[in-house]
Amino acid sequence: MSKMIIVGCGYVGTPLARQYLGLGQPVLGVVQTQAGAQRLAAAGITAWRADLAGDDLDALPLDGALVFHLAPPPDQGREDLRTRRLVDAFARAGQPRRLVYISTTGVYGDCGGAWVDESWPARPGVDRSHRRWDAEETLRRWSEVSGGELVILRVAGIYGPGRLPLERIRQGVPMVRSEDSPFSNRIHVDDLVAACMLAMQRGQPGAVYNACDDSPSSMTDYFLAIADAAGLPRPPLIPLAQAPGQVSAAMLSYLAESRRLSNCKLREELGLRLRYPSLADGLPSCL
């Protein structure tokens, strides 16, 4: 049985590891902190503590392994030096047989609300998306040189238990009004875990898959639906022109991009059957 390593075994990686352990597949979860290692140990997951930014990675049992790369890039810049260091370690520690990378749909940039499939060109607009694109390109070069199989999931906004903006809503932070709010996309953590497993099992080498549910909606609709489901007051709505200074810079950057993602390839090629095809289906499981 091939070794399985989950690099960045956090919110998505932990339930992913549990699924594989339930199937009798040993898993090694790589985390950055001692608290993360203790969390994995409490869940019965073998932990390996390493900081991709600076620690020696050469002792990781990578040769012939099945690797999920879920670790986030750095917080600044346009390059993902962590992914570059990980790939450098492959040359010394051994080449993985297959790697599934969790990227972001942000690499498409602003698409003006158009429907976007995997043939849409990557035009990242903000630094965080450039970092993910840099990681994709680094991993593509690795695959070409080493022959290791690479599958990329471009993931929409992840929601699930413990991953909702409830505190922001409780604080009454404004949101832009619906007519000014761009299209955005989501996926429930359980469906993303299933997509990860299918990508590892049957994703075509070199393929890219959009990982999202069936129901794009606006960011404002997302916040209103959560407020209603949680029984909280809806956030005040303001024109987009008034948003600077009232919403965070990060939120403003999300509001500057609009796209509706197609998941046809994910469903048809990988055979994913979404448990939560819409936010209305998924929210009750989160509260």
N, C-alpha and C positions, 0 to 999 in steps of 0.2 A: 504494500500500500504506500502510495506516494506521501511524502511529508507535506503537511499543509501549514502555511505560515500566514497570519493576518497581521500585516504591518499597519499599526494605528488601530488597535483593537478597542474601540470606544463605543459610541452610541449605536453604530451600525455593526461594528465588528463583533461585539459581545453576543448579541442574539444570533449572528451568523455562526460564531463558534459553537454556540449551544446547539444549533441545528445539526452541525456536523458531528459533534460529540454524541448526539442522540442516534446518529447513524453508524456509530462505531468508528468514526474517523478521528484519529488524534489531531489536535490543533495546538500550535504554538502562537500565542498572542504577544505581539511586540508593542510595548507601551513606553512612554517617556518618563513617567514618574513612579516613585515608590508607592504612592497611593493607588495609581493605576494597576500596578502589579498585585497589590493586596486585594483590589476589587476583583481582578480576574481569578486569583487564587480562591477567594470566597465563592466564586461561581464554578469552581472545579476546572478552570482553564489554566493550562500551563503557561506561565508568564515569562517573558524575557524583557528586561528593562534596557532600553537603549534610546539615546537621543540622536536622531538622524543628522542633526546639525553638527555634531562634534564627536560622538562616541565612535570607538572602533567597532565596525560591523562585521569584521572578517570571520568571527567565530560563529556567526549565524549559520545554521545547517541549510544552506540555500541550494546546494547541488541537486538538481533533479526535482526540486520542490514545486508545489503548486502555491503560488503567492497571490494574496489579495493585498493591493497597495491602497490603503484607505487613509494614510497619514496626510494631514493638511500641509500645504506649502507654507513658507514663511509668511509673516504678516505684512511685509513690505517688499518693494521692488517688483520687477517683472520676470524674474527668474526663480525657478524652484531648485535651489541648491541642495535641498534635502534629497530630492529624487536623483539628482546627479551623483550625490555621494553614495546613495543606495546602489545605483547602477555600477559605479566604480567598484563597490564591494563584490558585485557578482563576478568580476574578472578574477578576484582573489579567492573568494569563498566558494565559488561554484555557480554555474548558471541555472536559474530556475527553468523548469520545463515549460511552465505556462504562468502568465501573470495577468490578472484582471485589475485594471486601474479604474478608480472612481474619480472621474473628472466632473466638470460642471457644464451645464447647458449655457452658461455665461460665455463660453468661447465663441458662440454665434454672434454675440454683440446685439445691438439694437436691430431688430428685423421689421420694425414698423407695424407690428401686430400680425405679420404674415404667418401662415402655417409653415413650420420648419421641420424637414426630415433630415436624415443623416447626410444627404447630398448637399445641403446648404453649406456654403463656404464659411470657414471660421474667420471671424473678424472681431476678436476680443476688443472691447472698448475701455475697460477699466483694468487697473493693475492686478486685481485679484484674479481676473479671467486670463490675463497674460501669463500669470504664474502657472495656471493650470494648462494653458496651451504649451508653455515651455516644458512642462512635465510630459505631456503627450508626445511632443517631438523628441525629447530625450529617450523615452521608452520605445518609440518607433525606430530610432537609430539603433538602440540596443537589440531589438528584435531582428532587424536586418542583418546586423553583424554576427549575432550569436546563434540565430535560428530559433531562439526561444519564442514561444507563441504569446502574442499580446492580444487582449480583448479590452476595449474601452467602453465603459458605461458613462455617458454624459447625463448627469443626474440633476433633476429639478430640485426645488426646495423640499427638504425632508421635514415631515412632521410626524408626530406620534406621541405616546405618553411621555410627559416630561419635556416635550419639545414644542410647546405652544407659547406664543407671546402673551401669556395671561397677565404677567406683572405689568407689561407695557399698557395693556388695556385697563387694568385696575388703576393705573396712575392717570388715566385720562389723556394720554398723549394724543394729539390730533393725528388724523389720517387725511389724505387728500380725498376730495369728493369723487364719487364714482365716475362722473363724466371725464375727469382728468386722470384717472388711474389706468395704467397700461395693463396689457395681458401678462399674466405670470402663470407658472406651472408648479405642480407639487407631486409628491409621491409619499405614501405612507411607509414608515420604516419596515413594516412586515413585508410589503410588496417589494421594497428594495432588497431586502435579504433574499427573497425568492429569486429576484432578477440576478443577484450576484451568483447564486448557486447555479442557475441555468447558464449564465455566461461562462462560468468555469467548466461546466459539463459539456456544453454544446456550442458555445460561441465560435464563430468562424475566426481563425487566426487573422489578425489584422483588422477585424471588423470593429465598427463603432455602432453603439445602440443608444438611442434616447431612452432614458429611464424616467417615466412620468406616468401619471394616471390618464384617464380618458377625458378629463374635464378641465381645460384651461379656464381661468377666470381672472378677475382683476385682483390686485393686492388688497384693495379696499374690500371687495367681497369676502376675501379670506379673513380679514380682521372682523368684519361684521358677523360672519358665520360663527367664528369662535366666541365672540362676545355673547351672541344669542344662545349658543349651545351651553356655555358656562354660566348663563344667568347673570351676566355682568352688563352694566350700562355700555351702550355702543360708544365708541370714541367720537369726539366731535370731528366734523368733516370740514375741510377748508379748501379753497382753490389752490391749485398747484403753485401758482405765483406767490402765495403766502407761506409755502412750506419751508423755504430756507430760514433757519433760525428756530423753527418750531418742530421739525423732525430731524433726525440724525443725518449726518453726512452719508453714512452707509445706506440708510433708507432712501435718501435722495438718489444715490447711484443706482439702486434697484428700480426706482421710479423713472429713470431715464432710459430704460430699455423695455421693449415690448415684443413678445413673440408668443406664438401658440405652437406647442410641440406635438408632433405626431409620434405615437408609440407603435405604429403598425409593424415596424421591423421587429421590435421587442416581442410583440405578441405572436406574429406570424412565423418568424425565423427561430426564436427561442422557445415559443410555446407558452409564454407567461400568461396565466389566468389571474387577473388582478382580483385580490380579495376585496380591495377598496377602490373601485373605479372612479369614485368622486369624493370630494371632501365631505359631502353629506353622509356618505357611507362610512367614512373613516373616523370622523370626529367622535361618535359615541364611544369608540374603543379607547379614546385618549383621556376621557374625563371620568 
